[in-house]
Amino acid sequence: MSLFYVYILASKRNGTLYVGTTNDLTRRIFEHKDGVASSFTKKYNVHTLVYYENTPHHVAAITREKQIKAWKRKWKLKLIEKMNPEWKDLYDELL
């Protein structure tokens, strides 16, 4: 069974945020870091994985992505800090 991920990238602590979905988190974050995944993340240097969650259903992942994108910034920051209070790059844990 395949998993789908909702993730948040940041340029720095409390910096610019990007919310996305993927079915291959390691590959997708590598693409962001390599500058080939999104012109937004490339332009604003948003490549630190600070939050992610998974679900077995792609529809649930897309729904959750839209939900988080609609949130106020303050709520997104609380979500990140609950999982990752030090704002570590969680990509290193995926490898």
PyMOL Python script that loads the backbone (N, CA, C, O; Angstrom):
from pymol import cmd

cmd.read_pdbstr("""\
ATOM      1  N   MET A   1       0.839  -1.183   0.000  1.00  0.00           N
ATOM      2  CA  MET A   1       0.000   0.000   0.000  1.00  0.00           C
ATOM      3  C   MET A   1       0.882   1.245   0.000  1.00  0.00           C
ATOM      4  O   MET A   1       1.869   1.325   0.731  1.00  0.00           O
ATOM      5  N   SER A   2       0.525   2.167  -0.795  1.00  0.00           N
ATOM      6  CA  SER A   2       1.273   3.406  -0.954  1.00  0.00           C
ATOM      7  C   SER A   2       0.739   4.479   0.002  1.00  0.00           C
ATOM      8  O   SER A   2      -0.458   4.538   0.283  1.00  0.00           O
ATOM      9  N   LEU A   3       1.644   5.316   0.489  1.00  0.00           N
ATOM     10  CA  LEU A   3       1.259   6.430   1.353  1.00  0.00           C
ATOM     11  C   LEU A   3       1.334   7.735   0.574  1.00  0.00           C
ATOM     12  O   LEU A   3       2.099   7.866  -0.381  1.00  0.00           O
ATOM     13  N   PHE A   4       0.529   8.687   1.000  1.00  0.00           N
ATOM     14  CA  PHE A   4       0.553  10.029   0.442  1.00  0.00           C
ATOM     15  C   PHE A   4       0.873  10.985   1.577  1.00  0.00           C
ATOM     16  O   PHE A   4       0.454  10.774   2.715  1.00  0.00           O
ATOM     17  N   TYR A   5       1.608  12.026   1.266  1.00  0.00           N
ATOM     18  CA  TYR A   5       2.106  12.943   2.288  1.00  0.00           C
ATOM     19  C   TYR A   5       1.645  14.370   2.041  1.00  0.00           C
ATOM     20  O   TYR A   5       1.527  14.820   0.901  1.00  0.00           O
ATOM     21  N   VAL A   6       1.391  15.060   3.126  1.00  0.00           N
ATOM     22  CA  VAL A   6       1.216  16.509   3.134  1.00  0.00           C
ATOM     23  C   VAL A   6       2.431  17.039   3.872  1.00  0.00           C
ATOM     24  O   VAL A   6       2.780  16.533   4.939  1.00  0.00           O
ATOM     25  N   TYR A   7       3.073  18.046   3.319  1.00  0.00           N
ATOM     26  CA  TYR A   7       4.306  18.528   3.938  1.00  0.00           C
ATOM     27  C   TYR A   7       4.364  20.047   3.920  1.00  0.00           C
ATOM     28  O   TYR A   7       3.705  20.705   3.115  1.00  0.00           O
ATOM     29  N   ILE A   8       5.171  20.588   4.830  1.00  0.00           N
ATOM     30  CA  ILE A   8       5.413  22.024   4.876  1.00  0.00           C
ATOM     31  C   ILE A   8       6.913  22.249   4.819  1.00  0.00           C
ATOM     32  O   ILE A   8       7.680  21.647   5.570  1.00  0.00           O
ATOM     33  N   LEU A   9       7.314  23.128   3.912  1.00  0.00           N
ATOM     34  CA  LEU A   9       8.700  23.571   3.805  1.00  0.00           C
ATOM     35  C   LEU A   9       8.783  25.002   4.317  1.00  0.00           C
ATOM     36  O   LEU A   9       7.806  25.749   4.262  1.00  0.00           O
ATOM     37  N   ALA A  10       9.954  25.375   4.816  1.00  0.00           N
ATOM     38  CA  ALA A  10      10.173  26.740   5.287  1.00  0.00           C
ATOM     39  C   ALA A  10      11.518  27.244   4.780  1.00  0.00           C
ATOM     40  O   ALA A  10      12.443  26.464   4.553  1.00  0.00           O
ATOM     41  N   SER A  11      11.612  28.558   4.607  1.00  0.00           N
ATOM     42  CA  SER A  11      12.881  29.159   4.209  1.00  0.00           C
ATOM     43  C   SER A  11      13.818  29.278   5.411  1.00  0.00           C
ATOM     44  O   SER A  11      15.040  29.213   5.272  1.00  0.00           O
ATOM     45  N   LYS A  12      13.224  29.453   6.589  1.00  0.00           N
ATOM     46  CA  LYS A  12      13.951  29.548   7.864  1.00  0.00           C
ATOM     47  C   LYS A  12      12.897  29.514   8.959  1.00  0.00           C
ATOM     48  O   LYS A  12      11.705  29.476   8.654  1.00  0.00           O
ATOM     49  N   ARG A  13      13.294  29.527  10.201  1.00  0.00           N
ATOM     50  CA  ARG A  13      12.335  29.555  11.303  1.00  0.00           C
ATOM     51  C   ARG A  13      11.435  30.778  11.138  1.00  0.00           C
ATOM     52  O   ARG A  13      11.914  31.904  10.996  1.00  0.00           O
ATOM     53  N   ASN A  14      10.133  30.538  11.160  1.00  0.00           N
ATOM     54  CA  ASN A  14       9.128  31.597  10.991  1.00  0.00           C
ATOM     55  C   ASN A  14       9.243  32.337   9.657  1.00  0.00           C
ATOM     56  O   ASN A  14       8.753  33.458   9.522  1.00  0.00           O
ATOM     57  N   GLY A  15       9.885  31.713   8.680  1.00  0.00           N
ATOM     58  CA  GLY A  15      10.063  32.345   7.369  1.00  0.00           C
ATOM     59  C   GLY A  15       8.924  32.012   6.415  1.00  0.00           C
ATOM     60  O   GLY A  15       7.810  31.701   6.835  1.00  0.00           O
ATOM     61  N   THR A  16       9.224  32.084   5.139  1.00  0.00           N
ATOM     62  CA  THR A  16       8.258  31.765   4.093  1.00  0.00           C
ATOM     63  C   THR A  16       7.910  30.282   4.147  1.00  0.00           C
ATOM     64  O   THR A  16       8.788  29.438   4.320  1.00  0.00           O
ATOM     65  N   LEU A  17       6.626  29.970   3.999  1.00  0.00           N
ATOM     66  CA  LEU A  17       6.152  28.586   4.077  1.00  0.00           C
ATOM     67  C   LEU A  17       5.590  28.127   2.736  1.00  0.00           C
ATOM     68  O   LEU A  17       5.084  28.925   1.946  1.00  0.00           O
ATOM     69  N   TYR A  18       5.692  26.828   2.501  1.00  0.00           N
ATOM     70  CA  TYR A  18       5.122  26.198   1.309  1.00  0.00           C
ATOM     71  C   TYR A  18       4.473  24.893   1.738  1.00  0.00           C
ATOM     72  O   TYR A  18       5.092  24.093   2.439  1.00  0.00           O
ATOM     73  N   VAL A  19       3.236  24.672   1.325  1.00  0.00           N
ATOM     74  CA  VAL A  19       2.515  23.440   1.655  1.00  0.00           C
ATOM     75  C   VAL A  19       2.314  22.649   0.370  1.00  0.00           C
ATOM     76  O   VAL A  19       1.895  23.202  -0.647  1.00  0.00           O
ATOM     77  N   GLY A  20       2.615  21.348   0.416  1.00  0.00           N
ATOM     78  CA  GLY A  20       2.463  20.517  -0.763  1.00  0.00           C
ATOM     79  C   GLY A  20       2.050  19.099  -0.416  1.00  0.00           C
ATOM     80  O   GLY A  20       1.965  18.729   0.755  1.00  0.00           O
ATOM     81  N   THR A  21       1.791  18.294  -1.472  1.00  0.00           N
ATOM     82  CA  THR A  21       1.477  16.877  -1.308  1.00  0.00           C
ATOM     83  C   THR A  21       2.334  16.069  -2.274  1.00  0.00           C
ATOM     84  O   THR A  21       2.793  16.574  -3.298  1.00  0.00           O
ATOM     85  N   THR A  22       2.537  14.803  -1.921  1.00  0.00           N
ATOM     86  CA  THR A  22       3.316  13.907  -2.777  1.00  0.00           C
ATOM     87  C   THR A  22       3.062  12.461  -2.365  1.00  0.00           C
ATOM     88  O   THR A  22       2.553  12.190  -1.278  1.00  0.00           O
ATOM     89  N   ASN A  23       3.422  11.548  -3.246  1.00  0.00           N
ATOM     90  CA  ASN A  23       3.372  10.129  -2.881  1.00  0.00           C
ATOM     91  C   ASN A  23       4.776   9.578  -2.625  1.00  0.00           C
ATOM     92  O   ASN A  23       4.933   8.402  -2.299  1.00  0.00           O
ATOM     93  N   ASP A  24       5.792  10.428  -2.772  1.00  0.00           N
ATOM     94  CA  ASP A  24       7.184  10.034  -2.515  1.00  0.00           C
ATOM     95  C   ASP A  24       7.881  11.218  -1.851  1.00  0.00           C
ATOM     96  O   ASP A  24       8.465  12.067  -2.524  1.00  0.00           O
ATOM     97  N   LEU A  25       7.814  11.260  -0.544  1.00  0.00           N
ATOM     98  CA  LEU A  25       8.302  12.424   0.196  1.00  0.00           C
ATOM     99  C   LEU A  25       9.796  12.664   0.003  1.00  0.00           C
ATOM    100  O   LEU A  25      10.211  13.801  -0.222  1.00  0.00           O
ATOM    101  N   THR A  26      10.597  11.630   0.086  1.00  0.00           N
ATOM    102  CA  THR A  26      12.050  11.789  -0.061  1.00  0.00           C
ATOM    103  C   THR A  26      12.404  12.380  -1.420  1.00  0.00           C
ATOM    104  O   THR A  26      13.187  13.326  -1.506  1.00  0.00           O
ATOM    105  N   ARG A  27      11.825  11.823  -2.482  1.00  0.00           N
ATOM    106  CA  ARG A  27      12.096  12.315  -3.834  1.00  0.00           C
ATOM    107  C   ARG A  27      11.645  13.765  -3.996  1.00  0.00           C
ATOM    108  O   ARG A  27      12.373  14.593  -4.545  1.00  0.00           O
ATOM    109  N   ARG A  28      10.436  14.064  -3.512  1.00  0.00           N
ATOM    110  CA  ARG A  28       9.883  15.405  -3.701  1.00  0.00           C
ATOM    111  C   ARG A  28      10.693  16.462  -2.965  1.00  0.00           C
ATOM    112  O   ARG A  28      10.942  17.540  -3.506  1.00  0.00           O
ATOM    113  N   ILE A  29      11.104  16.168  -1.746  1.00  0.00           N
ATOM    114  CA  ILE A  29      11.891  17.145  -0.995  1.00  0.00           C
ATOM    115  C   ILE A  29      13.253  17.323  -1.659  1.00  0.00           C
ATOM    116  O   ILE A  29      13.766  18.441  -1.718  1.00  0.00           O
ATOM    117  N   PHE A  30      13.844  16.245  -2.158  1.00  0.00           N
ATOM    118  CA  PHE A  30      15.098  16.361  -2.908  1.00  0.00           C
ATOM    119  C   PHE A  30      14.904  17.287  -4.103  1.00  0.00           C
ATOM    120  O   PHE A  30      15.769  18.117  -4.382  1.00  0.00           O
ATOM    121  N   GLU A  31      13.787  17.160  -4.812  1.00  0.00           N
ATOM    122  CA  GLU A  31      13.518  18.025  -5.962  1.00  0.00           C
ATOM    123  C   GLU A  31      13.414  19.488  -5.544  1.00  0.00           C
ATOM    124  O   GLU A  31      13.901  20.371  -6.249  1.00  0.00           O
ATOM    125  N   HIS A  32      12.787  19.745  -4.408  1.00  0.00           N
ATOM    126  CA  HIS A  32      12.719  21.119  -3.897  1.00  0.00           C
ATOM    127  C   HIS A  32      14.122  21.635  -3.587  1.00  0.00           C
ATOM    128  O   HIS A  32      14.477  22.753  -3.959  1.00  0.00           O
ATOM    129  N   LYS A  33      14.904  20.822  -2.912  1.00  0.00           N
ATOM    130  CA  LYS A  33      16.264  21.232  -2.550  1.00  0.00           C
ATOM    131  C   LYS A  33      17.135  21.453  -3.787  1.00  0.00           C
ATOM    132  O   LYS A  33      18.023  22.307  -3.791  1.00  0.00           O
ATOM    133  N   ASP A  34      16.871  20.676  -4.830  1.00  0.00           N
ATOM    134  CA  ASP A  34      17.629  20.768  -6.076  1.00  0.00           C
ATOM    135  C   ASP A  34      17.127  21.896  -6.981  1.00  0.00           C
ATOM    136  O   ASP A  34      17.748  22.205  -7.998  1.00  0.00           O
ATOM    137  N   GLY A  35      16.003  22.506  -6.606  1.00  0.00           N
ATOM    138  CA  GLY A  35      15.477  23.637  -7.364  1.00  0.00           C
ATOM    139  C   GLY A  35      14.668  23.279  -8.592  1.00  0.00           C
ATOM    140  O   GLY A  35      14.453  24.133  -9.453  1.00  0.00           O
ATOM    141  N   VAL A  36      14.209  22.028  -8.699  1.00  0.00           N
ATOM    142  CA  VAL A  36      13.445  21.630  -9.883  1.00  0.00           C
ATOM    143  C   VAL A  36      11.961  21.371  -9.593  1.00  0.00           C
ATOM    144  O   VAL A  36      11.202  21.096 -10.523  1.00  0.00           O
ATOM    145  N   ALA A  37      11.535  21.449  -8.349  1.00  0.00           N
ATOM    146  CA  ALA A  37      10.162  21.068  -8.007  1.00  0.00           C
ATOM    147  C   ALA A  37       9.165  22.210  -8.170  1.00  0.00           C
ATOM    148  O   ALA A  37       8.047  21.977  -8.629  1.00  0.00           O
ATOM    149  N   SER A  38       9.528  23.410  -7.815  1.00  0.00           N
ATOM    150  CA  SER A  38       8.576  24.518  -7.796  1.00  0.00           C
ATOM    151  C   SER A  38       9.321  25.827  -7.985  1.00  0.00           C
ATOM    152  O   SER A  38      10.342  26.071  -7.343  1.00  0.00           O
ATOM    153  N   SER A  39       8.807  26.660  -8.864  1.00  0.00           N
ATOM    154  CA  SER A  39       9.454  27.968  -9.065  1.00  0.00           C
ATOM    155  C   SER A  39       9.330  28.821  -7.800  1.00  0.00           C
ATOM    156  O   SER A  39      10.212  29.629  -7.509  1.00  0.00           O
ATOM    157  N   PHE A  40       8.230  28.643  -7.042  1.00  0.00           N
ATOM    158  CA  PHE A  40       8.050  29.399  -5.805  1.00  0.00           C
ATOM    159  C   PHE A  40       9.125  29.041  -4.791  1.00  0.00           C
ATOM    160  O   PHE A  40       9.762  29.925  -4.219  1.00  0.00           O
ATOM    161  N   THR A  41       9.330  27.730  -4.564  1.00  0.00           N
ATOM    162  CA  THR A  41      10.315  27.324  -3.563  1.00  0.00           C
ATOM    163  C   THR A  41      11.725  27.687  -4.007  1.00  0.00           C
ATOM    164  O   THR A  41      12.582  27.986  -3.175  1.00  0.00           O
ATOM    165  N   LYS A  42      11.964  27.663  -5.292  1.00  0.00           N
ATOM    166  CA  LYS A  42      13.282  28.058  -5.803  1.00  0.00           C
ATOM    167  C   LYS A  42      13.499  29.563  -5.620  1.00  0.00           C
ATOM    168  O   LYS A  42      14.547  29.994  -5.139  1.00  0.00           O
ATOM    169  N   LYS A  43      12.503  30.349  -6.007  1.00  0.00           N
ATOM    170  CA  LYS A  43      12.609  31.813  -5.920  1.00  0.00           C
ATOM    171  C   LYS A  43      12.810  32.301  -4.488  1.00  0.00           C
ATOM    172  O   LYS A  43      13.599  33.213  -4.242  1.00  0.00           O
ATOM    173  N   TYR A  44      12.092  31.689  -3.545  1.00  0.00           N
ATOM    174  CA  TYR A  44      12.134  32.153  -2.156  1.00  0.00           C
ATOM    175  C   TYR A  44      13.007  31.289  -1.253  1.00  0.00           C
ATOM    176  O   TYR A  44      12.983  31.446  -0.032  1.00  0.00           O
ATOM    177  N   ASN A  45      13.777  30.381  -1.846  1.00  0.00           N
ATOM    178  CA  ASN A  45      14.713  29.540  -1.095  1.00  0.00           C
ATOM    179  C   ASN A  45      14.011  28.772   0.036  1.00  0.00           C
ATOM    180  O   ASN A  45      14.480  28.741   1.173  1.00  0.00           O
ATOM    181  N   VAL A  46      12.891  28.165  -0.308  1.00  0.00           N
ATOM    182  CA  VAL A  46      12.088  27.418   0.656  1.00  0.00           C
ATOM    183  C   VAL A  46      12.373  25.936   0.437  1.00  0.00           C
ATOM    184  O   VAL A  46      11.806  25.322  -0.467  1.00  0.00           O
ATOM    185  N   HIS A  47      13.239  25.364   1.251  1.00  0.00           N
ATOM    186  CA  HIS A  47      13.629  23.971   1.033  1.00  0.00           C
ATOM    187  C   HIS A  47      13.871  23.168   2.298  1.00  0.00           C
ATOM    188  O   HIS A  47      14.394  22.057   2.222  1.00  0.00           O
ATOM    189  N   THR A  48      13.505  23.697   3.462  1.00  0.00           N
ATOM    190  CA  THR A  48      13.680  22.978   4.718  1.00  0.00           C
ATOM    191  C   THR A  48      12.369  22.296   5.092  1.00  0.00           C
ATOM    192  O   THR A  48      11.359  22.962   5.317  1.00  0.00           O
ATOM    193  N   LEU A  49      12.386  20.973   5.158  1.00  0.00           N
ATOM    194  CA  LEU A  49      11.197  20.210   5.530  1.00  0.00           C
ATOM    195  C   LEU A  49      10.989  20.347   7.035  1.00  0.00           C
ATOM    196  O   LEU A  49      11.782  19.833   7.824  1.00  0.00           O
ATOM    197  N   VAL A  50       9.922  21.042   7.433  1.00  0.00           N
ATOM    198  CA  VAL A  50       9.688  21.278   8.859  1.00  0.00           C
ATOM    199  C   VAL A  50       8.470  20.534   9.408  1.00  0.00           C
ATOM    200  O   VAL A  50       8.268  20.480  10.621  1.00  0.00           O
ATOM    201  N   TYR A  51       7.655  19.956   8.509  1.00  0.00           N
ATOM    202  CA  TYR A  51       6.464  19.234   8.961  1.00  0.00           C
ATOM    203  C   TYR A  51       6.016  18.282   7.860  1.00  0.00           C
ATOM    204  O   TYR A  51       6.130  18.587   6.673  1.00  0.00           O
ATOM    205  N   TYR A  52       5.505  17.129   8.269  1.00  0.00           N
ATOM    206  CA  TYR A  52       4.829  16.249   7.315  1.00  0.00           C
ATOM    207  C   TYR A  52       3.898  15.305   8.061  1.00  0.00           C
ATOM    208  O   TYR A  52       4.080  15.028   9.247  1.00  0.00           O
ATOM    209  N   GLU A  53       2.920  14.831   7.354  1.00  0.00           N
ATOM    210  CA  GLU A  53       2.018  13.812   7.861  1.00  0.00           C
ATOM    211  C   GLU A  53       1.660  12.920   6.680  1.00  0.00           C
ATOM    212  O   GLU A  53       1.833  13.312   5.526  1.00  0.00           O
ATOM    213  N   ASN A  54       1.160  11.716   6.970  1.00  0.00           N
ATOM    214  CA  ASN A  54       0.828  10.816   5.874  1.00  0.00           C
ATOM    215  C   ASN A  54      -0.575  10.259   6.016  1.00  0.00           C
ATOM    216  O   ASN A  54      -1.179  10.287   7.088  1.00  0.00           O
ATOM    217  N   THR A  55      -1.070   9.752   4.900  1.00  0.00           N
ATOM    218  CA  THR A  55      -2.384   9.128   4.817  1.00  0.00           C
ATOM    219  C   THR A  55      -2.332   8.085   3.707  1.00  0.00           C
ATOM    220  O   THR A  55      -1.553   8.235   2.766  1.00  0.00           O
ATOM    221  N   PRO A  56      -3.139   7.038   3.792  1.00  0.00           N
ATOM    222  CA  PRO A  56      -3.124   6.042   2.719  1.00  0.00           C
ATOM    223  C   PRO A  56      -3.933   6.457   1.486  1.00  0.00           C
ATOM    224  O   PRO A  56      -3.925   5.744   0.482  1.00  0.00           O
ATOM    225  N   HIS A  57      -4.624   7.589   1.543  1.00  0.00           N
ATOM    226  CA  HIS A  57      -5.500   7.995   0.442  1.00  0.00           C
ATOM    227  C   HIS A  57      -5.095   9.341  -0.149  1.00  0.00           C
ATOM    228  O   HIS A  57      -4.902  10.312   0.582  1.00  0.00           O
ATOM    229  N   HIS A  58      -4.966   9.397  -1.470  1.00  0.00           N
ATOM    230  CA  HIS A  58      -4.548  10.648  -2.112  1.00  0.00           C
ATOM    231  C   HIS A  58      -5.592  11.745  -1.958  1.00  0.00           C
ATOM    232  O   HIS A  58      -5.239  12.919  -1.851  1.00  0.00           O
ATOM    233  N   VAL A  59      -6.863  11.384  -1.945  1.00  0.00           N
ATOM    234  CA  VAL A  59      -7.913  12.393  -1.783  1.00  0.00           C
ATOM    235  C   VAL A  59      -7.805  13.046  -0.401  1.00  0.00           C
ATOM    236  O   VAL A  59      -7.977  14.257  -0.266  1.00  0.00           O
ATOM    237  N   ALA A  60      -7.522  12.246   0.609  1.00  0.00           N
ATOM    238  CA  ALA A  60      -7.363  12.778   1.967  1.00  0.00           C
ATOM    239  C   ALA A  60      -6.161  13.721   2.042  1.00  0.00           C
ATOM    240  O   ALA A  60      -6.212  14.747   2.721  1.00  0.00           O
ATOM    241  N   ALA A  61      -5.089  13.371   1.347  1.00  0.00           N
ATOM    242  CA  ALA A  61      -3.894  14.227   1.342  1.00  0.00           C
ATOM    243  C   ALA A  61      -4.192  15.571   0.678  1.00  0.00           C
ATOM    244  O   ALA A  61      -3.797  16.621   1.186  1.00  0.00           O
ATOM    245  N   ILE A  62      -4.879  15.535  -0.441  1.00  0.00           N
ATOM    246  CA  ILE A  62      -5.211  16.782  -1.152  1.00  0.00           C
ATOM    247  C   ILE A  62      -6.176  17.633  -0.322  1.00  0.00           C
ATOM    248  O   ILE A  62      -6.040  18.854  -0.261  1.00  0.00           O
ATOM    249  N   THR A  63      -7.140  16.985   0.308  1.00  0.00           N
ATOM    250  CA  THR A  63      -8.085  17.709   1.170  1.00  0.00           C
ATOM    251  C   THR A  63      -7.356  18.374   2.326  1.00  0.00           C
ATOM    252  O   THR A  63      -7.617  19.531   2.654  1.00  0.00           O
ATOM    253  N   ARG A  64      -6.440  17.635   2.942  1.00  0.00           N
ATOM    254  CA  ARG A  64      -5.672  18.185   4.071  1.00  0.00           C
ATOM    255  C   ARG A  64      -4.767  19.321   3.616  1.00  0.00           C
ATOM    256  O   ARG A  64      -4.642  20.327   4.315  1.00  0.00           O
ATOM    257  N   GLU A  65      -4.134  19.178   2.456  1.00  0.00           N
ATOM    258  CA  GLU A  65      -3.294  20.254   1.913  1.00  0.00           C
ATOM    259  C   GLU A  65      -4.119  21.530   1.752  1.00  0.00           C
ATOM    260  O   GLU A  65      -3.680  22.606   2.160  1.00  0.00           O
ATOM    261  N   LYS A  66      -5.290  21.419   1.171  1.00  0.00           N
ATOM    262  CA  LYS A  66      -6.149  22.592   0.974  1.00  0.00           C
ATOM    263  C   LYS A  66      -6.573  23.194   2.312  1.00  0.00           C
ATOM    264  O   LYS A  66      -6.650  24.413   2.460  1.00  0.00           O
ATOM    265  N   GLN A  67      -6.846  22.320   3.282  1.00  0.00           N
ATOM    266  CA  GLN A  67      -7.228  22.796   4.612  1.00  0.00           C
ATOM    267  C   GLN A  67      -6.093  23.616   5.230  1.00  0.00           C
ATOM    268  O   GLN A  67      -6.312  24.729   5.708  1.00  0.00           O
ATOM    269  N   ILE A  68      -4.884  23.059   5.217  1.00  0.00           N
ATOM    270  CA  ILE A  68      -3.739  23.754   5.817  1.00  0.00           C
ATOM    271  C   ILE A  68      -3.442  25.057   5.064  1.00  0.00           C
ATOM    272  O   ILE A  68      -3.156  26.078   5.691  1.00  0.00           O
ATOM    273  N   LYS A  69      -3.507  25.032   3.743  1.00  0.00           N
ATOM    274  CA  LYS A  69      -3.263  26.248   2.959  1.00  0.00           C
ATOM    275  C   LYS A  69      -4.243  27.361   3.325  1.00  0.00           C
ATOM    276  O   LYS A  69      -3.891  28.539   3.272  1.00  0.00           O
ATOM    277  N   ALA A  70      -5.470  26.994   3.696  1.00  0.00           N
ATOM    278  CA  ALA A  70      -6.491  27.986   4.036  1.00  0.00           C
ATOM    279  C   ALA A  70      -6.334  28.537   5.451  1.00  0.00           C
ATOM    280  O   ALA A  70      -6.943  29.549   5.799  1.00  0.00           O
ATOM    281  N   TRP A  71      -5.523  27.877   6.258  1.00  0.00           N
ATOM    282  CA  TRP A  71      -5.332  28.307   7.639  1.00  0.00           C
ATOM    283  C   TRP A  71      -4.604  29.643   7.723  1.00  0.00           C
ATOM    284  O   TRP A  71      -3.892  30.054   6.806  1.00  0.00           O
ATOM    285  N   LYS A  72      -4.810  30.295   8.850  1.00  0.00           N
ATOM    286  CA  LYS A  72      -4.023  31.481   9.180  1.00  0.00           C
ATOM    287  C   LYS A  72      -2.588  31.037   9.432  1.00  0.00           C
ATOM    288  O   LYS A  72      -2.334  29.912   9.862  1.00  0.00           O
ATOM    289  N   ARG A  73      -1.673  31.929   9.160  1.00  0.00           N
ATOM    290  CA  ARG A  73      -0.251  31.640   9.349  1.00  0.00           C
ATOM    291  C   ARG A  73       0.043  31.158  10.772  1.00  0.00           C
ATOM    292  O   ARG A  73       0.818  30.222  10.971  1.00  0.00           O
ATOM    293  N   LYS A  74      -0.572  31.796  11.744  1.00  0.00           N
ATOM    294  CA  LYS A  74      -0.360  31.447  13.149  1.00  0.00           C
ATOM    295  C   LYS A  74      -0.687  29.976  13.407  1.00  0.00           C
ATOM    296  O   LYS A  74       0.011  29.316  14.177  1.00  0.00           O
ATOM    297  N   TRP A  75      -1.732  29.460  12.778  1.00  0.00           N
ATOM    298  CA  TRP A  75      -2.123  28.066  12.966  1.00  0.00           C
ATOM    299  C   TRP A  75      -1.087  27.139  12.342  1.00  0.00           C
ATOM    300  O   TRP A  75      -0.771  26.089  12.902  1.00  0.00           O
ATOM    301  N   LYS A  76      -0.560  27.527  11.185  1.00  0.00           N
ATOM    302  CA  LYS A  76       0.473  26.709  10.532  1.00  0.00           C
ATOM    303  C   LYS A  76       1.718  26.647  11.404  1.00  0.00           C
ATOM    304  O   LYS A  76       2.326  25.586  11.549  1.00  0.00           O
ATOM    305  N   LEU A  77       2.100  27.777  11.984  1.00  0.00           N
ATOM    306  CA  LEU A  77       3.279  27.807  12.850  1.00  0.00           C
ATOM    307  C   LEU A  77       3.076  26.913  14.074  1.00  0.00           C
ATOM    308  O   LEU A  77       4.007  26.227  14.496  1.00  0.00           O
ATOM    309  N   LYS A  78       1.869  26.912  14.648  1.00  0.00           N
ATOM    310  CA  LYS A  78       1.578  26.044  15.798  1.00  0.00           C
ATOM    311  C   LYS A  78       1.678  24.574  15.400  1.00  0.00           C
ATOM    312  O   LYS A  78       2.197  23.759  16.163  1.00  0.00           O
ATOM    313  N   LEU A  79       1.183  24.234  14.212  1.00  0.00           N
ATOM    314  CA  LEU A  79       1.248  22.861  13.726  1.00  0.00           C
ATOM    315  C   LEU A  79       2.704  22.411  13.594  1.00  0.00           C
ATOM    316  O   LEU A  79       3.066  21.317  14.026  1.00  0.00           O
ATOM    317  N   ILE A  80       3.525  23.261  12.997  1.00  0.00           N
ATOM    318  CA  ILE A  80       4.950  22.954  12.827  1.00  0.00           C
ATOM    319  C   ILE A  80       5.611  22.777  14.193  1.00  0.00           C
ATOM    320  O   ILE A  80       6.318  21.796  14.423  1.00  0.00           O
ATOM    321  N   GLU A  81       5.382  23.717  15.084  1.00  0.00           N
ATOM    322  CA  GLU A  81       6.079  23.698  16.373  1.00  0.00           C
ATOM    323  C   GLU A  81       5.629  22.546  17.264  1.00  0.00           C
ATOM    324  O   GLU A  81       6.381  22.119  18.140  1.00  0.00           O
ATOM    325  N   LYS A  82       4.424  22.039  17.057  1.00  0.00           N
ATOM    326  CA  LYS A  82       3.970  20.877  17.830  1.00  0.00           C
ATOM    327  C   LYS A  82       4.789  19.641  17.451  1.00  0.00           C
ATOM    328  O   LYS A  82       5.152  18.850  18.321  1.00  0.00           O
ATOM    329  N   MET A  83       5.081  19.473  16.162  1.00  0.00           N
ATOM    330  CA  MET A  83       5.843  18.319  15.695  1.00  0.00           C
ATOM    331  C   MET A  83       7.345  18.567  15.746  1.00  0.00           C
ATOM    332  O   MET A  83       8.128  17.653  16.005  1.00  0.00           O
ATOM    333  N   ASN A  84       7.732  19.799  15.500  1.00  0.00           N
ATOM    334  CA  ASN A  84       9.141  20.114  15.278  1.00  0.00           C
ATOM    335  C   ASN A  84       9.488  21.459  15.941  1.00  0.00           C
ATOM    336  O   ASN A  84       9.718  22.446  15.242  1.00  0.00           O
ATOM    337  N   PRO A  85       9.528  21.506  17.276  1.00  0.00           N
ATOM    338  CA  PRO A  85       9.738  22.777  17.974  1.00  0.00           C
ATOM    339  C   PRO A  85      11.079  23.452  17.666  1.00  0.00           C
ATOM    340  O   PRO A  85      11.215  24.664  17.836  1.00  0.00           O
ATOM    341  N   GLU A  86      12.052  22.685  17.222  1.00  0.00           N
ATOM    342  CA  GLU A  86      13.367  23.256  16.908  1.00  0.00           C
ATOM    343  C   GLU A  86      13.505  23.634  15.436  1.00  0.00           C
ATOM    344  O   GLU A  86      14.546  24.145  15.023  1.00  0.00           O
ATOM    345  N   TRP A  87      12.482  23.392  14.656  1.00  0.00           N
ATOM    346  CA  TRP A  87      12.493  23.684  13.221  1.00  0.00           C
ATOM    347  C   TRP A  87      13.671  22.996  12.524  1.00  0.00           C
ATOM    348  O   TRP A  87      14.307  23.575  11.643  1.00  0.00           O
ATOM    349  N   LYS A  88      13.954  21.749  12.932  1.00  0.00           N
ATOM    350  CA  LYS A  88      15.008  20.966  12.279  1.00  0.00           C
ATOM    351  C   LYS A  88      14.573  20.618  10.865  1.00  0.00           C
ATOM    352  O   LYS A  88      13.380  20.594  10.561  1.00  0.00           O
ATOM    353  N   ASP A  89      15.540  20.350  10.008  1.00  0.00           N
ATOM    354  CA  ASP A  89      15.237  19.858   8.668  1.00  0.00           C
ATOM    355  C   ASP A  89      14.952  18.368   8.784  1.00  0.00           C
ATOM    356  O   ASP A  89      15.871  17.571   8.969  1.00  0.00           O
ATOM    357  N   LEU A  90      13.695  17.993   8.676  1.00  0.00           N
ATOM    358  CA  LEU A  90      13.276  16.612   8.851  1.00  0.00           C
ATOM    359  C   LEU A  90      13.670  15.720   7.672  1.00  0.00           C
ATOM    360  O   LEU A  90      13.547  14.497   7.748  1.00  0.00           O
ATOM    361  N   TYR A  91      14.135  16.321   6.602  1.00  0.00           N
ATOM    362  CA  TYR A  91      14.588  15.551   5.432  1.00  0.00           C
ATOM    363  C   TYR A  91      15.703  14.593   5.820  1.00  0.00           C
ATOM    364  O   TYR A  91      15.754  13.466   5.329  1.00  0.00           O
ATOM    365  N   ASP A  92      16.592  15.032   6.694  1.00  0.00           N
ATOM    366  CA  ASP A  92      17.709  14.201   7.129  1.00  0.00           C
ATOM    367  C   ASP A  92      17.231  12.898   7.782  1.00  0.00           C
ATOM    368  O   ASP A  92      17.902  11.870   7.688  1.00  0.00           O
ATOM    369  N   GLU A  93      16.070  12.946   8.443  1.00  0.00           N
ATOM    370  CA  GLU A  93      15.517  11.751   9.095  1.00  0.00           C
ATOM    371  C   GLU A  93      14.924  10.775   8.084  1.00  0.00           C
ATOM    372  O   GLU A  93      14.768   9.592   8.386  1.00  0.00           O
ATOM    373  N   LEU A  94      14.594  11.254   6.897  1.00  0.00           N
ATOM    374  CA  LEU A  94      14.002  10.392   5.865  1.00  0.00           C
ATOM    375  C   LEU A  94      15.038   9.527   5.181  1.00  0.00           C
ATOM    376  O   LEU A  94      14.712   8.459   4.661  1.00  0.00           O
ATOM    377  N   LEU A  95      16.278   9.972   5.176  1.00  0.00           N
ATOM    378  CA  LEU A  95      17.332   9.278   4.440  1.00  0.00           C
ATOM    379  C   LEU A  95      17.819   8.034   5.143  1.00  0.00           C
ATOM    380  O   LEU A  95      18.708   7.347   4.638  1.00  0.00           O
TER     381      LEU A  95
END
""", "prot")
cmd.dss("prot")
cmd.show_as("cartoon", "prot")
cmd.util.cbc("prot")
cmd.orient("prot")
